[in-house]
Amino acid sequence: MAGGDFIEPNWPGRIVGDDGHDRIAACLVLDFQRAPVWCEQALSEIDDVISGRQQAWDMGMNAYMVKVRPAKTEILPVYEETGEPSITVKTGDLRDALDWWRKQIKQSPD
């Protein structure tokens, strides 16, 4: 657990210290938090982009905005004042992490 009783975002395949995977982890904790329904909605949209049913999907959240494209997703801070750079990750990596996160928070006691 991280930060008290919060789940540590260590999905299978995560590379600790990788800027992209670290940004995905931050997005899970800060933006998706403990909302499995929110995760399921995002997974549905991401799956539509990966499959080609839609070309792109953008979503602004608490800390980050995601710009999902079939192969790559840009994760950028909502507030420029943070000084964080935009990070590009594989869309499949984001999807895998989000699916793992959803399963973990559904099992976790509130």
N, C-alpha and C positions, 0 to 999 in steps of 0.2 A: 504494500500500500504506500501511497505517496501523499504527503500533506495531510496527516491525520489518518483518516480511514478511506482516503480516495485511492482508487485502483491505479497501479503503476502501468502506464501504457507500453507494455512489452509484448507486442504481438509477434507471432512467429515470422522470422525474416527481418525483424527490425535491426538496423545497424546503429547502435548507440554512437553518438559523435558525428554521424552523418547529418549535414545541415538539413537536408530534405526530410529525413525521418524524424529529426528533432522537431522540425516545424509541424509535421503531422501530429506528433505526440502532444505538442502545445495546443494544437487545434482541437484534439480530442478532449483534453482536460478543460480548456478555457471556453470552448464553444459548444461542443456536444454535451459536455458535462454528464449528467445521469439521466439523459432523456432518450430511452430506446426508440420511442416513436419518431423523434427528430432524426435519429440515425437511420431508421428504416425509410423515412421519406428521402433523405439524401442518397441512400443506397439505391433506391428506385431510380432517381434522376441520373446518378452516375452510371447505372446499368444501361439506361436508355442511351446515354452518350457512347458508352463503350460498344454497344450493339449497333449503333448507327441509326436508331429510331429518332434521335435528335442530334443536331450537330454540336451543341454546346449547352452548358448550364452554368450559370453564375449565381452565387449566394453570398450575401453579406451576413456575417454573424457578429458576435460580441467583440472579439479581438481581431479576427481575420476574415478576409474575403477569399472565396475559392472561385477560380475560373477553370471549370472542367472542360477538357477537350478529350477526344478519343484516346490519345497516347500520353499526353502530358497535362498536368494541372498546375496552374500558378496559384500559390498561396501568398497573399500579401496582407500587410497590416491594414486594418480599417483606418487607423489614425496614423498619419504620416509623422506625427510628433514623436512616435516611439523610436524612430531612426532605424527600424528593422528593414532589411532589404526584402524585396520580393524573392521568393524561392520557387523553383519549378521542380515538381516531383513526377514520377510515373503515376498515371491515373490508376493503374492496377495496384500500386503500393498503397495509395490512399484508400482504395476500395477494400483491400484486404485488412488494413488497419481498422477501418471503420466497422467492418463486419465483425472482427474480433472484439472491438470495444463494445458494440451492441450486445454481443453475447455475454460479455463479462458484467456489464451493468445490469442486465436482466437477472443474472444469478446473484448479484451482490445485494445484501440486506441494506435497506435505506438507513 
